[in-house]
Amino acid sequence: MKKIIDGKVYNTETATEICSDGFSNRGDFNYWRDTLYCTKKGTYFMHGTGGPLSQYAKHIGNNTRTGSEELWIIGDEKARNFCMSCDVEKALELFPDDIQEG
């Protein structure tokens, strides 16, 4: 997916995928997947996709819904928190100064 935000293009094809989290598979109407990406310039963004019963559902008329996708920019702190929740090894690799041993 490509999206222009504030005059800058964000592209899931050219950015680096960091990690993702989701529920079920594309055949399930409740399916959803959120993926964290980082651009070559170091900006983090999320790409979310889901089925017609997910948080990404769009109304298309006549009481009908369809799945869709979204793309939005997030800050370093939200990127770190998302990464820590879905891929501990990747979080330790990308954010070593922000994580302490318990």
MOPAC internal coordinates of N, CA, C and O (Angstrom, degrees):
PM7 1SCF
backbone

  N    0.0000 0     0.00 0     0.00 0    0    0    0
  C    1.4469 1     0.00 0     0.00 0    1    0    0
  C    1.5272 1   108.24 1     0.00 0    2    1    0
  O    1.2310 1   121.17 1   -38.25 1    3    2    1
  N    1.3082 1   115.36 1   141.75 1    3    2    1
  C    1.4575 1   122.36 1   174.40 1    5    3    2
  C    1.5225 1   108.68 1  -119.37 1    6    5    3
  O    1.2310 1   121.29 1   -38.02 1    7    6    5
  N    1.3295 1   115.13 1   141.98 1    7    6    5
  C    1.4595 1   119.46 1   176.16 1    9    7    6
  C    1.5275 1   108.01 1  -149.30 1   10    9    7
  O    1.2310 1   120.95 1   -40.72 1   11   10    9
  N    1.3228 1   115.79 1   139.28 1   11   10    9
  C    1.4585 1   120.94 1   175.63 1   13   11   10
  C    1.5209 1   108.27 1   -98.43 1   14   13   11
  O    1.2310 1   120.97 1   -55.38 1   15   14   13
  N    1.3372 1   115.74 1   124.62 1   15   14   13
  C    1.4596 1   122.59 1   178.62 1   17   15   14
  C    1.5220 1   107.25 1  -128.70 1   18   17   15
  O    1.2310 1   120.56 1   -57.78 1   19   18   17
  N    1.3271 1   116.54 1   122.22 1   19   18   17
  C    1.4685 1   122.02 1  -179.00 1   21   19   18
  C    1.5263 1   112.36 1    52.04 1   22   21   19
  O    1.2310 1   120.50 1  -138.40 1   23   22   21
  N    1.3213 1   116.65 1    41.60 1   23   22   21
  C    1.4528 1   121.72 1   175.82 1   25   23   22
  C    1.5191 1   114.94 1    77.49 1   26   25   23
  O    1.2310 1   119.82 1  -171.73 1   27   26   25
  N    1.3249 1   117.94 1     8.27 1   27   26   25
  C    1.4688 1   121.62 1   178.81 1   29   27   26
  C    1.5216 1   108.98 1  -120.33 1   30   29   27
  O    1.2310 1   121.12 1   -40.72 1   31   30   29
  N    1.3264 1   115.47 1   139.28 1   31   30   29
  C    1.4648 1   119.71 1  -178.79 1   33   31   30
  C    1.5267 1   109.80 1   -92.82 1   34   33   31
  O    1.2310 1   121.20 1   -44.35 1   35   34   33
  N    1.3053 1   115.31 1   135.65 1   35   34   33
  C    1.4646 1   123.49 1   175.89 1   37   35   34
  C    1.5178 1   106.28 1  -118.50 1   38   37   35
  O    1.2310 1   120.84 1   -51.63 1   39   38   37
  N    1.3389 1   116.00 1   128.37 1   39   38   37
  C    1.4528 1   121.09 1  -171.28 1   41   39   38
  C    1.5262 1   109.73 1  -135.96 1   42   41   39
  O    1.2310 1   120.31 1   -58.55 1   43   42   41
  N    1.3065 1   117.02 1   121.45 1   43   42   41
  C    1.4657 1   120.85 1   179.52 1   45   43   42
  C    1.5270 1   111.81 1   -68.35 1   46   45   43
  O    1.2310 1   119.95 1   160.34 1   47   46   45
  N    1.3335 1   117.71 1   -19.66 1   47   46   45
  C    1.4599 1   121.22 1   179.95 1   49   47   46
  C    1.5286 1   112.08 1   -76.49 1   50   49   47
  O    1.2310 1   120.03 1   149.12 1   51   50   49
  N    1.3385 1   117.55 1   -30.88 1   51   50   49
  C    1.4667 1   120.28 1  -175.21 1   53   51   50
  C    1.5248 1   113.46 1  -106.09 1   54   53   51
  O    1.2310 1   119.79 1   163.35 1   55   54   53
  N    1.3301 1   118.00 1   -16.65 1   55   54   53
  C    1.4673 1   121.54 1   178.67 1   57   55   54
  C    1.5342 1   109.45 1   -80.72 1   58   57   55
  O    1.2310 1   121.21 1   -16.40 1   59   58   57
  N    1.3323 1   115.29 1   163.60 1   59   58   57
  C    1.4612 1   120.81 1   177.69 1   61   59   58
  C    1.5201 1   110.21 1   -88.44 1   62   61   59
  O    1.2310 1   120.48 1   -55.05 1   63   62   61
  N    1.3252 1   116.69 1   124.95 1   63   62   61
  C    1.4637 1   120.78 1   176.58 1   65   63   62
  C    1.5246 1   108.71 1   -76.27 1   66   65   63
  O    1.2310 1   120.49 1   -52.60 1   67   66   65
  N    1.3276 1   116.67 1   127.40 1   67   66   65
  C    1.4611 1   121.97 1  -178.86 1   69   67   66
  C    1.5277 1   110.74 1   -93.62 1   70   69   67
  O    1.2310 1   120.36 1   122.09 1   71   70   69
  N    1.3239 1   116.92 1   -57.91 1   71   70   69
  C    1.4663 1   121.47 1   179.41 1   73   71   70
  C    1.5150 1   109.34 1  -165.46 1   74   73   71
  O    1.2310 1   120.97 1   -11.65 1   75   74   73
  N    1.3168 1   115.75 1   168.35 1   75   74   73
  C    1.4661 1   119.48 1   179.10 1   77   75   74
  C    1.5228 1   110.41 1  -147.05 1   78   77   75
  O    1.2310 1   122.07 1   -19.17 1   79   78   77
  N    1.3179 1   113.65 1   160.83 1   79   78   77
  C    1.4515 1   121.90 1   178.41 1   81   79   78
  C    1.5204 1   106.50 1  -141.48 1   82   81   79
  O    1.2310 1   120.33 1   -28.29 1   83   82   81
  N    1.3063 1   116.97 1   151.71 1   83   82   81
  C    1.4556 1   118.32 1  -179.46 1   85   83   82
  C    1.5004 1   112.75 1  -174.28 1   86   85   83
  O    1.2310 1   122.13 1     5.90 1   87   86   85
  N    1.3238 1   113.52 1  -174.10 1   87   86   85
  C    1.4574 1   121.82 1  -178.55 1   89   87   86
  C    1.5134 1   109.28 1  -136.32 1   90   89   87
  O    1.2310 1   120.07 1   -51.81 1   91   90   89
  N    1.3017 1   117.47 1   128.19 1   91   90   89
  C    1.4563 1   125.99 1   170.54 1   93   91   90
  C    1.5264 1   112.42 1    67.32 1   94   93   91
  O    1.2310 1   120.65 1    23.45 1   95   94   93
  N    1.3329 1   116.35 1  -156.55 1   95   94   93
  C    1.4593 1   121.83 1  -179.29 1   97   95   94
  C    1.5195 1   110.03 1  -127.37 1   98   97   95
  O    1.2310 1   120.47 1   -10.28 1   99   98   97
  N    1.2994 1   116.71 1   169.72 1   99   98   97
  C    1.4680 1   121.18 1  -173.86 1  101   99   98
  C    1.5286 1   114.00 1   -59.96 1  102  101   99
  O    1.2310 1   119.00 1   160.92 1  103  102  101
  N    1.3117 1   119.52 1   -19.08 1  103  102  101
  C    1.4549 1   121.57 1   178.99 1  105  103  102
  C    1.5229 1   113.18 1   -77.58 1  106  105  103
  O    1.2310 1   120.21 1   168.98 1  107  106  105
  N    1.3209 1   117.21 1   -11.02 1  107  106  105
  C    1.4606 1   123.17 1  -178.29 1  109  107  106
  C    1.5327 1   108.76 1   -94.82 1  110  109  107
  O    1.2310 1   119.70 1   -49.66 1  111  110  109
  N    1.3160 1   118.18 1   130.34 1  111  110  109
  C    1.4730 1   121.40 1   179.78 1  113  111  110
  C    1.5254 1   111.77 1   -63.70 1  114  113  111
  O    1.2310 1   120.09 1   157.57 1  115  114  113
  N    1.3311 1   117.44 1   -22.43 1  115  114  113
  C    1.4636 1   121.30 1   178.55 1  117  115  114
  C    1.5348 1   112.82 1   -87.75 1  118  117  115
  O    1.2310 1   120.55 1   178.47 1  119  118  117
  N    1.3096 1   116.56 1    -1.53 1  119  118  117
  C    1.4618 1   122.31 1  -177.71 1  121  119  118
  C    1.5326 1   111.47 1   -52.75 1  122  121  119
  O    1.2310 1   121.01 1   -40.17 1  123  122  121
  N    1.3399 1   115.68 1   139.83 1  123  122  121
  C    1.4685 1   121.36 1   169.15 1  125  123  122
  C    1.5183 1   109.78 1  -152.65 1  126  125  123
  O    1.2310 1   120.15 1   -26.50 1  127  126  125
  N    1.3103 1   117.33 1   153.50 1  127  126  125
  C    1.4568 1   123.60 1   176.83 1  129  127  126
  C    1.5231 1   108.23 1  -149.58 1  130  129  127
  O    1.2310 1   121.03 1   -51.78 1  131  130  129
  N    1.3374 1   115.63 1   128.22 1  131  130  129
  C    1.4626 1   123.52 1   174.29 1  133  131  130
  C    1.5225 1   107.61 1  -112.68 1  134  133  131
  O    1.2310 1   120.25 1   -50.13 1  135  134  133
  N    1.3280 1   117.12 1   129.87 1  135  134  133
  C    1.4594 1   121.87 1  -177.50 1  137  135  134
  C    1.5200 1   109.43 1  -127.24 1  138  137  135
  O    1.2310 1   121.16 1   -47.30 1  139  138  137
  N    1.3241 1   115.38 1   132.70 1  139  138  137
  C    1.4558 1   122.89 1   177.78 1  141  139  138
  C    1.5283 1   109.12 1   -93.46 1  142  141  139
  O    1.2310 1   120.80 1   -48.56 1  143  142  141
  N    1.3310 1   116.08 1   131.44 1  143  142  141
  C    1.4560 1   123.00 1   178.40 1  145  143  142
  C    1.5166 1   109.65 1  -125.38 1  146  145  143
  O    1.2310 1   121.09 1   -20.01 1  147  146  145
  N    1.3348 1   115.51 1   159.99 1  147  146  145
  C    1.4639 1   122.11 1   173.11 1  149  147  146
  C    1.5219 1   108.62 1  -132.69 1  150  149  147
  O    1.2310 1   120.45 1   -48.40 1  151  150  149
  N    1.3312 1   116.75 1   131.60 1  151  150  149
  C    1.4588 1   120.74 1   178.50 1  153  151  150
  C    1.5254 1   110.16 1   -77.83 1  154  153  151
  O    1.2310 1   120.47 1   -10.25 1  155  154  153
  N    1.3107 1   116.72 1   169.75 1  155  154  153
  C    1.4650 1   121.75 1   177.43 1  157  155  154
  C    1.5243 1   111.26 1   -62.90 1  158  157  155
  O    1.2310 1   120.45 1   156.19 1  159  158  157
  N    1.3354 1   116.74 1   -23.81 1  159  158  157
  C    1.4675 1   121.04 1   179.18 1  161  159  158
  C    1.5269 1   112.37 1   -91.08 1  162  161  159
  O    1.2310 1   120.11 1  -177.78 1  163  162  161
  N    1.3292 1   117.39 1     2.22 1  163  162  161
  C    1.4554 1   121.36 1   174.70 1  165  163  162
  C    1.5113 1   116.28 1    90.01 1  166  165  163
  O    1.2310 1   119.92 1  -165.59 1  167  166  165
  N    1.3258 1   117.75 1    14.41 1  167  166  165
  C    1.4583 1   121.01 1   177.36 1  169  167  166
  C    1.5235 1   109.14 1   -90.12 1  170  169  167
  O    1.2310 1   121.10 1   -48.60 1  171  170  169
  N    1.3285 1   115.50 1   131.40 1  171  170  169
  C    1.4654 1   120.97 1   178.59 1  173  171  170
  C    1.5221 1   109.70 1   -90.29 1  174  173  171
  O    1.2310 1   121.24 1   -38.63 1  175  174  173
  N    1.3287 1   115.23 1   141.37 1  175  174  173
  C    1.4544 1   119.83 1   172.38 1  177  175  174
  C    1.5173 1   109.54 1  -146.41 1  178  177  175
  O    1.2310 1   121.69 1   -21.22 1  179  178  177
  N    1.3212 1   114.37 1   158.78 1  179  178  177
  C    1.4589 1   122.18 1  -179.77 1  181  179  178
  C    1.5210 1   109.22 1  -110.75 1  182  181  179
  O    1.2310 1   121.65 1   -34.47 1  183  182  181
  N    1.3181 1   114.44 1   145.53 1  183  182  181
  C    1.4612 1   121.57 1   170.62 1  185  183  182
  C    1.5191 1   106.24 1  -123.55 1  186  185  183
  O    1.2310 1   120.97 1   -55.81 1  187  186  185
  N    1.3171 1   115.75 1   124.19 1  187  186  185
  C    1.4528 1   120.91 1   178.76 1  189  187  186
  C    1.5110 1   110.47 1  -119.93 1  190  189  187
  O    1.2310 1   121.19 1   -38.15 1  191  190  189
  N    1.3100 1   115.33 1   141.85 1  191  190  189
  C    1.4570 1   120.79 1   177.64 1  193  191  190
  C    1.5263 1   108.45 1  -141.39 1  194  193  191
  O    1.2310 1   120.74 1   -27.61 1  195  194  193
  N    1.3194 1   116.19 1   152.39 1  195  194  193
  C    1.4514 1   118.21 1  -179.97 1  197  195  194
  C    1.5126 1   113.25 1  -169.92 1  198  197  195
  O    1.2310 1   121.83 1   -11.44 1  199  198  197
  N    1.3061 1   114.09 1   168.56 1  199  198  197
  C    1.4590 1   122.02 1  -178.22 1  201  199  198
  C    1.5171 1   113.19 1   -83.64 1  202  201  199
  O    1.2310 1   120.45 1     3.15 1  203  202  201
  N    1.3269 1   116.75 1  -176.85 1  203  202  201
  C    1.4550 1   121.80 1  -175.10 1  205  203  202
  C    1.5276 1   115.33 1   -69.14 1  206  205  203
  O    1.2310 1   119.54 1   169.58 1  207  206  205
  N    1.3261 1   118.48 1   -10.42 1  207  206  205
  C    1.4628 1   120.55 1   175.53 1  209  207  206
  C    1.5292 1   111.12 1  -112.59 1  210  209  207
  O    1.2310 1   120.15 1  -164.77 1  211  210  209
  N    1.3201 1   117.32 1    15.23 1  211  210  209
  C    1.4658 1   122.26 1   179.72 1  213  211  210
  C    1.5279 1   110.35 1   -98.26 1  214  213  211
  O    1.2310 1   120.94 1    -1.05 1  215  214  213
  N    1.3341 1   115.81 1   178.95 1  215  214  213
  C    1.4642 1   120.59 1   177.28 1  217  215  214
  C    1.5273 1   111.62 1   -68.64 1  218  217  215
  O    1.2310 1   119.57 1   169.55 1  219  218  217
  N    1.3314 1   118.43 1   -10.45 1  219  218  217
  C    1.4624 1   122.36 1   179.54 1  221  219  218
  C    1.5278 1   112.90 1   -97.52 1  222  221  219
  O    1.2310 1   119.91 1  -173.66 1  223  222  221
  N    1.3177 1   117.77 1     6.34 1  223  222  221
  C    1.4555 1   121.69 1  -178.99 1  225  223  222
  C    1.5264 1   110.84 1   -61.94 1  226  225  223
  O    1.2310 1   120.97 1   -36.32 1  227  226  225
  N    1.3249 1   115.76 1   143.68 1  227  226  225
  C    1.4627 1   122.91 1   175.90 1  229  227  226
  C    1.5161 1   108.40 1  -122.58 1  230  229  227
  O    1.2310 1   121.06 1   -42.96 1  231  230  229
  N    1.3253 1   115.59 1   137.04 1  231  230  229
  C    1.4660 1   120.36 1   175.58 1  233  231  230
  C    1.5196 1   108.34 1   -78.55 1  234  233  231
  O    1.2310 1   120.33 1   -48.73 1  235  234  233
  N    1.3303 1   116.98 1   131.27 1  235  234  233
  C    1.4586 1   120.60 1  -179.11 1  237  235  234
  C    1.5343 1   111.77 1  -119.86 1  238  237  235
  O    1.2310 1   120.41 1  -163.34 1  239  238  237
  N    1.3205 1   116.83 1    16.66 1  239  238  237
  C    1.4595 1   120.51 1   176.81 1  241  239  238
  C    1.5099 1   112.95 1   102.90 1  242  241  239
  O    1.2310 1   121.45 1   -19.03 1  243  242  241
  N    1.3415 1   114.82 1   160.97 1  243  242  241
  C    1.4639 1   122.39 1   177.84 1  245  243  242
  C    1.5232 1   112.93 1    49.69 1  246  245  243
  O    1.2310 1   120.96 1  -138.21 1  247  246  245
  N    1.3355 1   115.77 1    41.79 1  247  246  245
  C    1.4635 1   121.03 1   177.93 1  249  247  246
  C    1.5280 1   112.39 1    59.87 1  250  249  247
  O    1.2310 1   120.46 1  -147.92 1  251  250  249
  N    1.3244 1   116.73 1    32.08 1  251  250  249
  C    1.4560 1   122.62 1  -176.92 1  253  251  250
  C    1.5226 1   109.89 1  -117.17 1  254  253  251
  O    1.2310 1   121.36 1   -37.84 1  255  254  253
  N    1.3382 1   115.01 1   142.16 1  255  254  253
  C    1.4650 1   121.36 1   178.75 1  257  255  254
  C    1.5185 1   109.38 1  -124.95 1  258  257  255
  O    1.2310 1   121.17 1   -26.32 1  259  258  257
  N    1.3222 1   115.36 1   153.68 1  259  258  257
  C    1.4538 1   121.75 1   175.84 1  261  259  258
  C    1.5216 1   108.74 1  -134.82 1  262  261  259
  O    1.2310 1   120.60 1   -20.24 1  263  262  261
  N    1.3031 1   116.45 1   159.76 1  263  262  261
  C    1.4534 1   120.43 1   175.00 1  265  263  262
  C    1.5182 1   110.31 1   -73.23 1  266  265  263
  O    1.2310 1   120.80 1   -17.61 1  267  266  265
  N    1.3134 1   116.08 1   162.39 1  267  266  265
  C    1.4565 1   119.80 1   178.28 1  269  267  266
  C    1.5222 1   109.86 1  -157.26 1  270  269  267
  O    1.2310 1   120.89 1     8.04 1  271  270  269
  N    1.3240 1   115.90 1  -171.96 1  271  270  269
  C    1.4503 1   121.50 1   178.72 1  273  271  270
  C    1.5219 1   109.43 1  -142.14 1  274  273  271
  O    1.2310 1   121.33 1   -23.13 1  275  274  273
  N    1.3298 1   115.05 1   156.87 1  275  274  273
  C    1.4655 1   122.28 1  -179.84 1  277  275  274
  C    1.5202 1   108.66 1  -138.22 1  278  277  275
  O    1.2310 1   120.44 1   -21.23 1  279  278  277
  N    1.3180 1   116.76 1   158.77 1  279  278  277
  C    1.4523 1   122.98 1   175.23 1  281  279  278
  C    1.5208 1   107.32 1  -140.00 1  282  281  279
  O    1.2310 1   120.19 1   -48.53 1  283  282  281
  N    1.3558 1   117.25 1   131.47 1  283  282  281
  C    1.4508 1   120.51 1  -179.75 1  285  283  282
  C    1.5279 1   110.09 1  -148.44 1  286  285  283
  O    1.2310 1   120.95 1   -27.58 1  287  286  285
  N    1.3189 1   115.78 1   152.42 1  287  286  285
  C    1.4621 1   122.54 1  -179.95 1  289  287  286
  C    1.5241 1   108.72 1   -83.91 1  290  289  287
  O    1.2310 1   120.65 1   -36.51 1  291  290  289
  N    1.3399 1   116.36 1   143.49 1  291  290  289
  C    1.4644 1   120.80 1   173.94 1  293  291  290
  C    1.5228 1   108.85 1  -131.60 1  294  293  291
  O    1.2310 1   120.83 1   -21.56 1  295  294  293
  N    1.3027 1   116.02 1   158.44 1  295  294  293
  C    1.4548 1   121.86 1   178.92 1  297  295  294
  C    1.5188 1   112.40 1   -81.88 1  298  297  295
  O    1.2310 1   121.40 1    -7.12 1  299  298  297
  N    1.3299 1   114.92 1   172.88 1  299  298  297
  C    1.4664 1   120.92 1  -178.17 1  301  299  298
  C    1.5262 1   112.68 1   -59.65 1  302  301  299
  O    1.2310 1   120.29 1   139.09 1  303  302  301
  N    1.3368 1   117.05 1   -40.91 1  303  302  301
  C    1.4647 1   120.17 1  -177.85 1  305  303  302
  C    1.5216 1   111.67 1   -65.32 1  306  305  303
  O    1.2310 1   120.09 1   135.97 1  307  306  305
  N    1.3245 1   117.43 1   -44.03 1  307  306  305
  C    1.4654 1   120.09 1   178.45 1  309  307  306
  C    1.5285 1   110.86 1   -67.14 1  310  309  307
  O    1.2310 1   120.60 1   143.12 1  311  310  309
  N    1.3366 1   116.46 1   -36.88 1  311  310  309
  C    1.4671 1   119.82 1   177.09 1  313  311  310
  C    1.5257 1   110.14 1   -62.78 1  314  313  311
  O    1.2310 1   120.57 1   134.89 1  315  314  313
  N    1.3236 1   116.51 1   -45.11 1  315  314  313
  C    1.4663 1   120.89 1   179.00 1  317  315  314
  C    1.5295 1   110.67 1   -61.11 1  318  317  315
  O    1.2310 1   120.16 1   133.68 1  319  318  317
  N    1.3175 1   117.30 1   -46.32 1  319  318  317
  C    1.4652 1   121.00 1  -179.09 1  321  319  318
  C    1.5261 1   111.73 1   -63.09 1  322  321  319
  O    1.2310 1   120.35 1   137.76 1  323  322  321
  N    1.3285 1   116.94 1   -42.24 1  323  322  321
  C    1.4629 1   119.89 1   178.24 1  325  323  322
  C    1.5234 1   109.89 1   -63.78 1  326  325  323
  O    1.2310 1   120.63 1   134.38 1  327  326  325
  N    1.3270 1   116.40 1   -45.62 1  327  326  325
  C    1.4580 1   121.04 1  -179.07 1  329  327  326
  C    1.5285 1   110.93 1   -61.72 1  330  329  327
  O    1.2310 1   120.18 1   137.92 1  331  330  329
  N    1.3364 1   117.26 1   -42.08 1  331  330  329
  C    1.4630 1   120.22 1   179.17 1  333  331  330
  C    1.5281 1   111.64 1   -63.99 1  334  333  331
  O    1.2310 1   120.29 1   150.46 1  335  334  333
  N    1.3306 1   117.04 1   -29.54 1  335  334  333
  C    1.4630 1   119.64 1  -178.34 1  337  335  334
  C    1.5273 1   113.15 1   -80.54 1  338  337  335
  O    1.2310 1   119.95 1   160.00 1  339  338  337
  N    1.3391 1   117.70 1   -20.00 1  339  338  337
  C    1.4612 1   117.04 1  -175.73 1  341  339  338
  C    1.5253 1   114.84 1  -121.54 1  342  341  339
  O    1.2310 1   119.00 1   164.21 1  343  342  341
  N    1.3401 1   119.51 1   -15.79 1  343  342  341
  C    1.4654 1   119.93 1   179.99 1  345  343  342
  C    1.5267 1   109.28 1  -153.99 1  346  345  343
  O    1.2310 1   120.73 1   -88.31 1  347  346  345
  N    1.3234 1   116.22 1    91.69 1  347  346  345
  C    1.4624 1   122.33 1  -175.22 1  349  347  346
  C    1.5242 1   111.35 1   -59.80 1  350  349  347
  O    1.2310 1   119.80 1   136.06 1  351  350  349
  N    1.3186 1   117.99 1   -43.94 1  351  350  349
  C    1.4717 1   121.09 1  -177.94 1  353  351  350
  C    1.5214 1   111.04 1   -63.52 1  354  353  351
  O    1.2310 1   120.14 1   138.03 1  355  354  353
  N    1.3323 1   117.35 1   -41.97 1  355  354  353
  C    1.4617 1   121.05 1   178.76 1  357  355  354
  C    1.5249 1   110.25 1   -67.13 1  358  357  355
  O    1.2310 1   120.07 1   142.05 1  359  358  357
  N    1.3250 1   117.47 1   -37.95 1  359  358  357
  C    1.4736 1   121.21 1   177.85 1  361  359  358
  C    1.5249 1   110.29 1   -63.30 1  362  361  359
  O    1.2310 1   120.15 1   137.03 1  363  362  361
  N    1.3377 1   117.31 1   -42.97 1  363  362  361
  C    1.4677 1   120.97 1   177.78 1  365  363  362
  C    1.5297 1   111.22 1   -63.18 1  366  365  363
  O    1.2310 1   120.56 1   145.36 1  367  366  365
  N    1.3204 1   116.53 1   -34.64 1  367  366  365
  C    1.4663 1   121.25 1   179.46 1  369  367  366
  C    1.5265 1   111.77 1   -71.91 1  370  369  367
  O    1.2310 1   120.38 1   135.54 1  371  370  369
  N    1.3467 1   116.88 1   -44.46 1  371  370  369
  C    1.4643 1   120.90 1  -173.42 1  373  371  370
  C    1.5315 1   114.08 1   -87.06 1  374  373  371
  O    1.2310 1   120.06 1   150.96 1  375  374  373
  N    1.3202 1   117.50 1   -29.04 1  375  374  373
  C    1.4625 1   121.46 1  -173.71 1  377  375  374
  C    1.5298 1   111.43 1  -128.04 1  378  377  375
  O    1.2310 1   118.99 1  -129.76 1  379  378  377
  N    1.3238 1   119.53 1    50.24 1  379  378  377
  C    1.4587 1   120.72 1  -173.42 1  381  379  378
  C    1.5331 1   113.44 1   -64.47 1  382  381  379
  O    1.2310 1   119.82 1   149.67 1  383  382  381
  N    1.3162 1   117.96 1   -30.33 1  383  382  381
  C    1.4649 1   120.43 1  -178.56 1  385  383  382
  C    1.5300 1   113.12 1   -76.02 1  386  385  383
  O    1.2310 1   120.85 1   163.75 1  387  386  385
  N    1.3377 1   115.99 1   -16.25 1  387  386  385
  C    1.4739 1   120.77 1  -176.99 1  389  387  386
  C    1.5200 1   113.43 1   -97.32 1  390  389  387
  O    1.2310 1   120.14 1   177.51 1  391  390  389
  N    1.3345 1   117.35 1    -2.49 1  391  390  389
  C    1.4604 1   121.04 1  -175.44 1  393  391  390
  C    1.5105 1   109.08 1  -122.48 1  394  393  391
  O    1.2310 1   121.51 1   -50.21 1  395  394  393
  N    1.3094 1   114.72 1   129.79 1  395  394  393
  C    1.4602 1   120.41 1  -179.57 1  397  395  394
  C    1.5281 1   110.23 1  -115.36 1  398  397  395
  O    1.2310 1   120.72 1   -27.84 1  399  398  397
  N    1.3063 1   116.23 1   152.16 1  399  398  397
  C    1.4493 1   120.24 1   176.48 1  401  399  398
  C    1.5189 1   108.68 1   -75.72 1  402  401  399
  O    1.2310 1   120.98 1   -38.95 1  403  402  401
  N    1.3294 1   115.74 1   141.05 1  403  402  401
  C    1.4632 1   121.20 1  -177.71 1  405  403  402
  C    1.4970 1   113.53 1   -85.73 1  406  405  403
  O    1.2310 1   120.10 1   180.00 1  407  406  405

